[in-house]
């Protein structure tokens, strides 16, 4: 078996490939105003160019790399063409993974437009404490148990450290105990207060902008759609304006477009 074939089966490679696709998908969702961009697995990629990024438009599926997507508009086509050039290649991903393993590189937290400062800060705190203790991710993962007493996967620790996921309370308590993160509780309380203040401020801003246009919530909700084309419900908008929820990247973009 060749080195390439060996690396292709590694979970790290699949995870890296998926992260690269997700990063491109965020950029595509900003560039595409018509249709719904989405990604597929390698098994369901385009049979002609192996692209994993597509768009749904009027009930049809179009490959963003080799299909004619002129109906999306010239401006969108130019942006898509530029973005799609960064589509990950499996062989390039293998080389990237090999270099990371040879250099023993640590993945740094990914900062996106999603309001996830707390996830990123928590992940950096865990990573710093783990390194200080001299533990590898796999070693830390082996000491942490799920509710069914099975150990946590090392990739879970990686996602936590990179700010991609925030563990449940039971997992956080185990991490705090193992890594002696004494300030964790007070830090989390402070962040919770900050998050609540951010939600309330953003909700107040949305309500003021909506009312300045003389719109009801129902009118604004009609102008919003999820990334899969479904309409956004009135109750979702109500929770945002009341400071109960903070919109994700896609819905936040929709709100800002609707309210200019």
C-alpha positions, 0 to 999 in steps of 0.5 A: 500500500502506498503512503498516499493510500495509508494517509487517505484512511486516517481520520485526521485527513478526513477531518482536515478535508471537511474543515477546509470545505466548511471554510469555503462554504461560509464564503460561498454563502456570503457570495451567493444571493440566489440558491442554496450552497451546500457541500457533500461527502467525497462519495457524493462529489461531482463525478466529473471534477470531484468537487464537493460544493454545490448549489440548489437552484429552482429544484436542481443541483449544480456543481460550483466548479464545472456546471453552468451557473450563469443564472446566479449573476455575473458578480456571483459567478466571479466570486464563486470562481475565485473561491472555488479555486481553493477547493481542497484536493485530497493529495494536497491534504495528504501532504499538508497532514504529513507536514503537520505530523512531521513538525508536530504542529498544533492547530490554532483556533479558527475564528469565524464570523459566528459569535463564538468568542467564548468557545475560542477562549475556553479552547485556548485555556484548555490547550494551554493547560494541557501543554503545561501538564505535558499531556498529548490530546490522546492522553487527555481524551483517555482520562475523560469519560462520557456518561456511558463510561466510554472514553472521549475521542482525541478529535473531540479535544482537538475541536474543543481547543480549536474553538469549534465545539463547547463541551457539556458540563460533565465534560468540562468538570472532568477537564477542570479536575484533570488540568487543574483549571481553578478559575474555570467557574468564574471565567464561565460565569463572566462569559455567560453575563457577557453573552447575555448582554450581547444578545440583548444589545443585538436584539434591541438593535434589530428591533429598532431597525425593524420598527424604524421601517414600520415593519412588524415581525411577521413582515421581517420574518417573511424576508428571511430564509434558512440556508436550506431555503426554509422560511424563518418563523416569527417565533425565532425573530421574537426570541432574537429581539428579546435577547434570548437567542443570538443568530448564527452566521447565515441568519445574521447575514440575512437580517443585515441584508434585509435591514441594509 
